[in-house]
Each structure stands twice: as structure tokens, then as C-alpha cells.
Amino acid sequence: MKIVSLLPSATEIVFALGLGDSLVGVSFECDHPPEARTKPVVSGTALPTDQPLTAAEIDRAVSSRVAADESIYSLDAARIRAAAPDVILAQDLCAVCAVPSGQVEEALDVLGCRAQVVSLDPSTLDDVIACVGRVGAVAGRDAEAAALMSRLRARVDRVRAQTADLPRVAALALEWSEPPFNAGHWVPDMIEAAGGVAVLTRTGERSRRVDWSEVDAAGAETVLFMPCGYSLEDAVREGEELTSRPELGDATEVWALAGDAYFSRPGPRVVDGVELLASILHPEVGVRGPSDGAVRLR
């Protein structure tokens, strides 16, 4: 079987199921595990790449293309035709995150390619874990997927048990800074499992733009800055400006987190993200999260 993955999270799932050799195409963002970088890139970005953009500039560029009903991603038709995949892993959850599956199917019609397009669209933490099973089902790795899902759920349950009787920490998760966006979808579940309560959002709700006045009124004890698609280094650099925002004055802690690794990509590493959040919200429990996942800014 030959697989094309247009999602970094799906690429991680493919490798976790031992299917790396079956992967014949990836998106330009697929960088984990490192072997993903050796695969042909069949999806790129339509955004400017000649110079670094600020968060506000990225937001304006994305908003402009979305308003004009233009994709912010491109497909390399020639490479997809040459790869002749049996399965293409895509999504419809967010037009900003990857090529929507509908656009993929339209492109395949033009190419005359008969690949099965599988859309992975989780809304909750358990949905994210269930995506492993969906990929396993289409790739003939049901047993491996079931075992991996069992291990992931056991780790989440272990964190939940360790934090169950502790006071809930009011946590604000921001996935963008200018303008501010709350982190929705599966992130509130992650915070709840780690012993917190997510403010300005609920489990399964889409991420949305919020006003700084809402942030001010939320009264968060801890701010978790996890910019979508950003590395920890980039999150730290941008997050340092957040510490001077008066609307965050009541927060006792402000953290920068590796959004691209543990939060914005709905793959197996979100469970590492749950453990990371537990180590931040309840360090007294002794849960160990990934050492490269967070930096305390305040």
C-alpha cells in the first residue's frame, strides 16, 4: 500500500504504526519523526515565504485568502500522479491547517487518480486517539493501532487519576497572539485531564478569535501560550511580549509551549502534551512531561 499524508499528525500516526516505508508523499510541514523529511513533498504553502512574517501579518494573509475562497496550500499534481497513492490522509477540520479533503478529491478527479481520501477530523482528545484506529483500519494495521490507542488512553487515564482530587487550575490556552485566539477542539480536554479548567472555551468547540477584554475578564491563573504550528523557540520569542499585556496581569504564571509538537497537531504526541500540562499545572504530582516542551516566561 502507498500512502500520501497531507497532515503532520497523520504522518506521525503512519510512522507510529510502522508504516513509514509505505509513505510516498507528505506536506511541507511534516517533520516528525525526522525520517518524514526524507519523503517527497507534495503539498506546499501559498503564503509568502521570502521573509519572516509577524503573527499579525500571518493572520492578515490567511484571512485575506480565506475570505477570497482561496486555499493557503498547494498540491504538487505531478508528484501525486507519480506517487500513485492508494490512500491520501487529509482533513476538513480547518482550512488553515491543511488542504481540505474536498479540494484533494477535486484534484484527484483532474489527475485521474483513484486514491481513497480519508479525512481525519477530531474534535476531542479521545477523537484524536481514535484517529490512530482509523488510519490503522485503512492501512491494514488494526492490531497495531488498537495496541497504540490502548497505551495512549492508559497514559491519559493515569494523569487524570493523579490530578483527580486536586484543586482545578483556571488555565487560558492561547494558540495565537495577534489577534488573540483561544485554543479549542481537543485542548480543553487536555487541560481537564491535567487537572485544570479551560477558560473561554469548552471541549470540542472550535478555536476562535477573542477580545483582550475577554482575556482580562477570564481571570486565568495560568496562561498557556501554544501558537499553532510554532516551535518552542518561536513561541518563547513571541510569548515574551505577552508578559507585558495588562490583560494578563492576574495570571501568576505565563508559559510558552511547543504548539507544533504537543498541541496543534492531533496525533500521538498530544498525550505527551497532557503530561506536560500536568507538570505545569500540578508540579507537586511529579508527572514528567517532555523536557523540550515548555519554558516559563513569568
C-alpha positions as semicolon CSV with decimal commas, in nm:
position;residue;x (nm);y (nm);z (nm)
1;M;0,000;0,000;0,000
2;K;0,118;0,351;-0,084
3;I;0,013;0,640;0,143
4;V;0,026;1,016;0,099
5;S;-0,016;1,223;0,414
6;L;-0,112;1,589;0,389
7;L;-0,114;1,628;0,769
8;P;0,183;1,632;1,007
9;S;-0,032;1,449;1,265
10;A;-0,127;1,178;1,017
11;T;0,238;1,138;0,919
12;E;0,323;1,079;1,286
13;I;0,048;0,817;1,307
14;V;0,173;0,641;0,994
15;F;0,523;0,612;1,139
16;A;0,392;0,510;1,482
17;L;0,213;0,218;1,315
18;G;0,533;0,106;1,144
19;L;0,420;0,219;0,800
20;G;0,699;0,463;0,722
21;D;0,809;0,262;0,419
22;S;0,456;0,294;0,275
23;L;0,464;0,674;0,288
24;V;0,522;0,813;-0,063
25;G;0,434;1,180;-0,008
26;V;0,397;1,435;0,272
27;S;0,322;1,802;0,330
28;F;0,597;2,061;0,368
29;E;0,518;2,076;0,743
30;C;0,574;1,705;0,810
31;D;0,891;1,697;1,018
32;H;0,835;1,429;1,283
33;P;0,981;1,180;1,313
34;P;1,294;1,306;1,132
35;E;1,252;1,035;0,868
36;A;0,947;1,225;0,742
37;R;1,185;1,483;0,596
38;T;1,317;1,220;0,354
39;K;0,979;1,178;0,184
40;P;0,870;1,366;-0,133
41;V;0,683;1,687;-0,051
42;V;0,351;1,701;-0,240
43;S;0,181;1,990;-0,055
44;G;0,321;2,339;-0,001
45;T;0,207;2,680;0,117
46;A;0,063;2,967;-0,083
47;L;0,167;3,221;0,181
48;P;0,475;3,441;0,133
49;T;0,795;3,265;0,235
50;D;1,061;3,514;0,122
51;Q;1,081;3,675;0,467
52;P;0,962;3,608;0,822
53;L;0,611;3,733;0,899
54;T;0,476;3,859;1,231
55;A;0,172;3,695;1,388
56;A;-0,044;3,987;1,273
57;E;0,092;3,964;0,917
58;I;0,027;3,591;0,903
59;D;-0,327;3,645;1,028
60;R;-0,394;3,912;0,763
61;A;-0,252;3,695;0,484
62;V;-0,453;3,390;0,592
63;S;-0,774;3,590;0,646
64;S;-0,741;3,753;0,305
65;R;-0,709;3,422;0,122
66;V;-0,986;3,254;0,320
67;A;-1,220;3,549;0,257
68;A;-1,146;3,520;-0,114
69;D;-1,217;3,145;-0,100
70;E;-0,856;3,076;-0,192
71;S;-0,659;2,790;-0,041
72;I;-0,346;2,869;0,158
73;Y;-0,199;2,536;0,049
74;S;-0,091;2,400;-0,287
75;L;-0,079;2,047;-0,426
76;D;0,200;1,917;-0,648
77;A;-0,008;1,737;-0,908
78;A;0,290;1,589;-1,089
79;R;0,435;1,432;-0,776
80;I;0,099;1,295;-0,664
81;R;0,045;1,142;-1,008
82;A;0,392;0,989;-0,998
83;A;0,341;0,853;-0,646
84;A;0,012;0,684;-0,748
85;P;-0,106;0,652;-0,384
86;D;-0,371;0,409;-0,269
87;V;-0,468;0,628;0,030
88;I;-0,443;1,001;0,093
89;L;-0,479;1,123;0,451
90;A;-0,639;1,469;0,466
91;Q;-0,879;1,674;0,681
92;D;-1,181;1,905;0,675
93;L;-1,143;2,036;1,029
94;C;-0,966;2,362;0,946
95;A;-0,890;2,530;0,613
96;V;-0,591;2,698;0,780
97;C;-0,434;2,370;0,895
98;A;-0,405;2,171;0,571
99;V;-0,562;2,114;0,231
100;P;-0,932;2,026;0,283
101;S;-1,023;1,677;0,163
102;G;-1,277;1,818;-0,083
103;Q;-1,002;2,004;-0,267
104;V;-0,792;1,688;-0,267
105;E;-1,075;1,489;-0,426
106;E;-1,125;1,757;-0,690
107;A;-0,755;1,746;-0,772
108;L;-0,764;1,366;-0,798
109;D;-1,053;1,386;-1,043
110;V;-0,839;1,609;-1,264
111;L;-0,542;1,374;-1,230
112;G;-0,747;1,063;-1,290
113;C;-0,616;0,922;-0,963
114;R;-0,837;0,673;-0,778
115;A;-0,683;0,700;-0,431
116;Q;-0,907;0,670;-0,128
117;V;-0,920;1,004;0,055
118;V;-0,954;0,961;0,431
119;S;-1,046;1,272;0,629
120;L;-0,924;1,287;0,990
121;D;-1,131;1,545;1,181
122;P;-1,105;1,506;1,560
123;S;-1,279;1,743;1,799
124;T;-1,195;1,591;2,138
125;L;-0,894;1,426;2,296
126;D;-1,044;1,081;2,254
127;D;-1,122;1,163;1,891
128;V;-0,753;1,236;1,841
129;I;-0,659;0,895;1,978
130;A;-0,932;0,732;1,768
131;C;-0,766;0,870;1,453
132;V;-0,493;0,613;1,513
133;G;-0,756;0,342;1,473
134;R;-0,892;0,499;1,156
135;V;-0,551;0,505;0,991
136;G;-0,485;0,152;1,112
137;A;-0,813;0,032;0,960
138;V;-0,746;0,170;0,611
139;A;-0,383;0,053;0,618
140;G;-0,444;-0,299;0,745
141;R;-0,278;-0,239;1,082
142;D;-0,579;-0,281;1,312
143;A;-0,396;-0,478;1,580
144;E;-0,106;-0,234;1,598
145;A;-0,346;0,060;1,609
146;A;-0,553;-0,096;1,888
147;A;-0,241;-0,156;2,096
148;L;-0,118;0,201;2,045
149;M;-0,458;0,350;2,131
150;S;-0,471;0,141;2,447
151;R;-0,132;0,269;2,558
152;L;-0,222;0,631;2,484
153;R;-0,554;0,611;2,671
154;A;-0,385;0,442;2,968
155;R;-0,139;0,731;2,994
156;V;-0,420;0,988;2,986
157;D;-0,616;0,791;3,249
158;R;-0,306;0,777;3,468
159;V;-0,270;1,157;3,462
160;R;-0,642;1,203;3,529
161;A;-0,618;0,976;3,832
162;Q;-0,316;1,162;3,968
163;T;-0,487;1,502;3,943
164;A;-0,847;1,400;4,018
165;D;-0,856;1,521;4,381
166;L;-0,651;1,835;4,333
167;P;-0,787;2,192;4,306
168;R;-0,865;2,286;3,945
169;V;-0,632;2,550;3,799
170;A;-0,801;2,808;3,575
171;A;-0,595;2,796;3,257
172;L;-0,615;3,011;2,945
173;A;-0,473;2,844;2,634
174;L;-0,386;3,085;2,354
175;E;-0,297;2,949;2,010
176;W;-0,230;3,291;1,857
177;S;-0,129;3,629;1,995
178;E;-0,216;3,897;1,739
179;P;-0,508;3,882;1,722
180;P;-0,559;3,655;2,023
181;F;-0,722;3,317;1,955
182;N;-0,818;3,069;2,224
183;A;-0,719;2,706;2,175
184;G;-1,026;2,491;2,125
185;H;-1,105;2,143;1,992
186;W;-0,912;1,883;2,199
187;V;-0,707;2,131;2,407
188;P;-0,975;2,184;2,677
189;D;-0,983;1,806;2,725
190;M;-0,606;1,806;2,763
191;I;-0,625;2,079;3,027
192;E;-0,904;1,898;3,215
193;A;-0,711;1,571;3,217
194;A;-0,408;1,755;3,354
195;G;-0,600;1,898;3,650
196;G;-0,713;2,232;3,512
197;V;-1,021;2,401;3,378
198;A;-1,003;2,574;3,040
199;V;-1,139;2,929;3,036
200;L;-1,308;3,096;2,736
201;T;-1,373;2,761;2,568
202;R;-1,528;2,420;2,607
203;T;-1,439;2,072;2,488
204;G;-1,497;2,024;2,118
205;E;-1,554;2,392;2,038
206;R;-1,355;2,539;1,754
207;S;-1,074;2,778;1,831
208;R;-1,197;3,134;1,796
209;R;-1,077;3,489;1,799
210;V;-1,124;3,655;2,137
211;D;-1,103;4,014;2,255
212;W;-0,837;4,118;2,502
213;S;-1,124;4,237;2,722
214;E;-1,247;3,876;2,739
215;V;-0,898;3,764;2,835
216;D;-0,889;4,028;3,107
217;A;-1,225;3,920;3,248
218;A;-1,145;3,548;3,236
219;G;-0,928;3,561;3,547
220;A;-0,692;3,285;3,441
221;E;-0,435;3,172;3,697
222;T;-0,208;3,025;3,431
223;V;-0,164;3,131;3,069
224;L;-0,052;2,864;2,824
225;F;0,078;3,019;2,501
226;M;0,086;2,743;2,238
227;P;0,092;2,919;1,899
228;C;-0,036;2,694;1,623
229;G;0,248;2,545;1,421
230;Y;0,523;2,720;1,621
231;S;0,827;2,555;1,769
232;L;0,915;2,617;2,133
233;E;1,188;2,862;2,031
234;D;0,944;3,066;1,823
235;A;0,680;3,051;2,096
236;V;0,927;3,184;2,353
237;R;1,035;3,468;2,127
238;E;0,679;3,578;2,058
239;G;0,547;3,494;2,403
240;E;0,787;3,728;2,579
241;E;0,577;4,019;2,452
242;L;0,268;3,867;2,611
243;T;0,406;3,904;2,961
244;S;0,366;4,282;2,937
245;R;-0,001;4,268;2,838
246;P;-0,204;4,427;3,120
247;E;-0,491;4,186;3,048
248;L;-0,272;3,903;3,179
249;G;-0,187;4,085;3,499
250;D;-0,382;3,850;3,724
251;A;-0,211;3,536;3,595
252;T;0,055;3,408;3,831
253;E;0,227;3,208;3,555
254;V;0,274;3,252;3,181
255;W;0,422;2,965;2,982
256;A;0,538;2,927;2,622
257;L;0,479;2,580;2,481
258;A;0,578;2,390;2,169
259;G;0,249;2,411;1,985
260;D;0,369;2,224;1,678
261;A;0,485;1,922;1,876
262;Y;0,230;1,865;2,150
263;F;-0,088;2,066;2,093
264;S;-0,181;2,183;1,743
265;R;-0,114;1,850;1,570
266;P;-0,377;1,590;1,667
267;G;-0,151;1,288;1,673
268;P;0,004;1,058;1,936
269;R;0,216;1,336;2,089
270;V;-0,089;1,514;2,229
271;V;-0,064;1,263;2,513
272;D;0,287;1,394;2,580
273;G;0,113;1,733;2,585
274;V;-0,128;1,614;2,855
275;E;0,166;1,503;3,069
276;L;0,341;1,833;3,002
277;L;0,035;2,029;3,115
278;A;0,012;1,822;3,434
279;S;0,374;1,903;3,513
280;I;0,291;2,274;3,474
281;L;-0,048;2,292;3,645
282;H;0,033;2,045;3,926
283;P;0,410;2,005;3,962
284;E;0,354;1,854;4,305
285;V;0,221;1,536;4,144
286;G;0,553;1,461;3,979
287;V;0,425;1,386;3,629
288;R;0,713;1,419;3,385
289;G;0,640;1,589;3,055
290;P;0,880;1,624;2,762
291;S;1,179;1,836;2,853
292;D;1,166;2,029;2,525
293;G;0,801;2,126;2,560
294;A;0,774;2,444;2,769
295;V;0,952;2,749;2,907
296;R;0,815;2,955;3,191
297;L;0,805;3,323;3,092
298;R;0,664;3,454;3,419
